[in-house]
Amino acid sequence: MSCIITGSWIKPGLNSIIADMLKLAIHFLLIALLTVLSQIGGIVYLITLILAKLLCLGRLKATIAFFSLYLISTFAVVPLIAPIFGRTALPLAGNLQPLNFVTCLLNRHYVKPNLKEQLISISEVMSVKFSGTKTNYLDANFPFYDGFPLLPHLSHNDGKKVDLAFYYTNTKTGERANSTPSLIGYGIYDSPKNNEINSPEKCVNQGYWQYGLLTYIVPKWNSDKFKVDSERTKELIRLLATNELTSKIFIEPHLKARWGLSKYNKIRFHGCQAVRHDDHIHTQIR
């Protein structure tokens, strides 16, 4: 019986040693990619390879086994182990929720328990003050180990950081929306006006090509259907800035000035080595 790691898809004429090296290289790359994306994906893939070899599973059964093991690990095993590392998962629904469920599927929604409590409390305040408002989180941290990078972020590696989506209104109806023009919450910006500080232009002119890179990657299909709800977004930032647990908040300087938030010292410029922050809020605790 042909098993998943026999590499039957490789041309029969290839030297067996080269074929084995190619298979190993492909497996290594997949393990690395899955680890970078979800932290646990590489381990699940390696376990699947071992099981496929032992049980001589076909490609389809091995694929089903991988996704089954991954889902069980993500939603049943990881939440039980994460507290050992001082992390807990953010809610999957409620006043505080993921903008995109893929964030949770990739285990990128883990934080320190006190950060979780802070965010839930603030989201409840927002829901009461602006009836029915849902606060959407974006990337937070992986469940295990301080220092393990959550790419492409520079600092989401200790359970103390999380990105939050801006609030928006529907440009056609004027009603408050609980979604965003970007499926991932990043990449559609509330850009500086002519008389405002223009950090994106300054950073790009200084050679920081990555600063506005998402402009060219994220689809703009819905950009004209949404407008940033400055009232709700400003209030969210104010609640974060006045909370004693918060240490830093990153947004673009032109938004800090535009929204009258200059008196809050916790709100800072993140630097040109990062990416633009006029599409989301970065907040972190001590």
N, C-alpha and C positions, 0 to 999 in steps of 0.2 A: 504494500500500500504506500502511496506517495504522501509524505507528511509535509507540513507547512514550511519546514526549513530545508527541504531537499532542493529547492530552487528549480523546479521542473520547467519554469518559464524561461530559463536561460538557454541559449542556443546549444544544442547537443555537441557541436563541434568545439566549443571552448575547452581549454585545458581545465581539468578539475580543480587544480590549485587556484587558478585565477578565478574560477567560478565561486569557490568557497570564500576567497578573499572579498569578492564583490558582494556576496550575500552578507558576510559579516559587516562590511562597510555600510550597507543599506540598513541593517538592523541597528548598528551603532548610531547612525544618523537619526533614525526614527526614535530611538530611546532618548537621545539628546533633545530632539525637537519636542517630544511629548513631556519631557521633564521641564523644559523651559516654559512651556505653555501652561502646565497644570501642576507641576511639582511631583505628582504621583503617577502620571501617565507612563513614564519610562519604566518604573518598577512593575506596573500592571502589564505592560507589554512584554517585559522579560519573563514574568511568571507565565504569561500566555504562551510564549515560545517553549518554555520548559514543558508545560502541560501538552502542547501540541505534539512535541516530540515523544513524550511518554505514552500518550494516548493515540498517537498517529492520526491526529485530526486533519481533515481536509481544510482547504483555505476558507470555505464558507463557515464551517463550524468553528474554526479558530477565530475568525472575525467576530462571530456571535459571542464566543467565549470572552474575547477581549472587551467588547462593549458591556457585556453583562458584569464582568468583574470590575470594570471601571465604575459603572453606575453604583454597584453595591459598595465599593470602596468609598466613593465620593459622598454618598448620602447616608451610609450606615456606619462605616468604619472610621473615616476621617473625623467626623464630629465627636466621636468618643475619645479619640487620641489627642486631638488638638489642645484640649485643656491642660494636658501634661506640659505643653510648650507655652502655656499662658495665652492661648488664642481661643476665640469662640466665633462661630459663624454669625454674620448679620442676618436679620430676618429675610425670609423669602417672599413675604407678603405683609401688607399692613400699611401704616402711615409711613414707615421706612421700608423701602423695597428696592430690589435691583432694577435698574433701567432695562437691562438686557439679561435674560436668564442664563445666557452663556457665561456671564461672570461667575455665577455659582457653579455651573457645570465644570468650569476650569479651576475651581477652588481658589478664586481670587477675591473672596469676600470675608476673609478672617481678620479679626482685630482683637485687641486687648479687651477684656470684659468691661472695664470702665469707659472705654471709648464707645463700645456698643450701647451702654446705658445712657451715655451723654447724647448720642445720636437719636436714640429712641425717644428720649425725653424732649429734645428739641423738635423732632418731627411731630410729636403730639401737640406741642405748642403751636406749630405752624398749621396743623390740621384744624385746630380750634379757631385760631385767629383768621385763617383763610379757609373757610369751610370746605372740607373734602380734599384739601391739598395733600398730595403724596410727595414725599421727599425721596428722590431717586439717587441711589449711590452707584458709583462706577467702580473702578478698581480700588481694592483695599490692600490686603496682604495675603500671602500663602499661609497655610495652617501650621507649618513646621519650621523651626530653626530661625533664630535671628541672624541676619546677614545674608540669607538666601535671596538673591535678587528676583524681583518681580518685573521683568522686562516688559516694556522699554523704560519703566520708571527708574529714577536714580536713587530713591530713598524709601520706597515701600517695602521694607525688609525687616521690620521689627514689631509689627502689629499696632503701631501707633499712628499710622497715616491712612487716610481715605480720601478719595475724590468724590465730590458730590456734583450732580448735574445742576445747571441753572434751571429756574422755572421759566415757563413760556406761556404766552397767550396765542390763541388762534387768530391769525390776521384777518380771516374772513368773518368770523363771528364775534371776535373780541372777547370770547370766553377764556377762562383759565384752562390751561392744558396740563395734563400730568405726564406728557411725553415730550420728546425733544426732536428737533429737525434732523439730528444725527442718530443713527441706530445704535451707535456705541457711546454717544454722549460727548465725543470729542470731534474736533475738526471743523466745526462751523462756528465762526467767530463773531463776536460783537466788536467790530474793529474800531480803532481810534478815529475820531473826527478830525477835521483839519486843524482845529485849535487845541487839540489834546496831545498829551505825551504819547509818542509813538515808539514804544519799546520794540515791537516786532520789526519795524524798519531799521532801527538802530542795531539790533542784534544781527539781523541778516547782513547789514552793511559791514559789520565787524567780522563776518566770516562764519557765523553760526548758522550754517545751512539747514540744520535740523529744526530750527526754532519754529518755523511755520510749515513743516513738511506735510502735516496732515491735510493742509489746504489742497494738495494735489492728489490725495489718496481717498478721502472721504467723499462719497457722492453727495451732490447738492440738490437732489430731487425735491426735498421738502423745505429747502431753506426759505422760500418765499411764503410758506404757509405758517411760519412761526415767528414770533417776535419775543425777545427776552422780556420777561415780566420783572422789571427792575424793582417794583415795590416788594414783591415776595422774596426775590433773590437778595436784595439789600437787607431785609429783615432776617433772613436766614444767616447771613454773614454777621450781622450785628449780634444775634443770639450766640453765635460761636465765639465772637470776639470778646463778649462780656462773660463768658463762662470761664471760671477759674481753672478748669482742667486744660483748656486750650493753650498751646504754646505758640503756634504759628498758623497763619492762614496765607495762602498765596493766591492772588489774583493780579491781573494786569494793572499797572499804575493808573492808566487812564480811566478804568472802571472805579477804582478806589476814589479818585477825585470826582468823577461824574456822579457817583452815588453818595457823596458827602460822608465818606467813611475815613477821612484823613486823620481824625483824632484817635483812631484805634491803632496803637503801635504794634499789635500782634499781626496786623495785615501788612505783608511785606512783598517786595519784588523778589522773585525766585531766582533771577539771574539768567543770563543768556545761554548758559550751558544746558538749560532745561528746554521745555517747549512752551508754547503760548498758553496763557491761562485766562483768556477772555472767552473761553467756551465751557469752563468748569471751575469749581472751587476745590483747592487742596487744603485740607485741614489736618492738623496733627496735635497730639497731646504730649504732655511732659513725660 
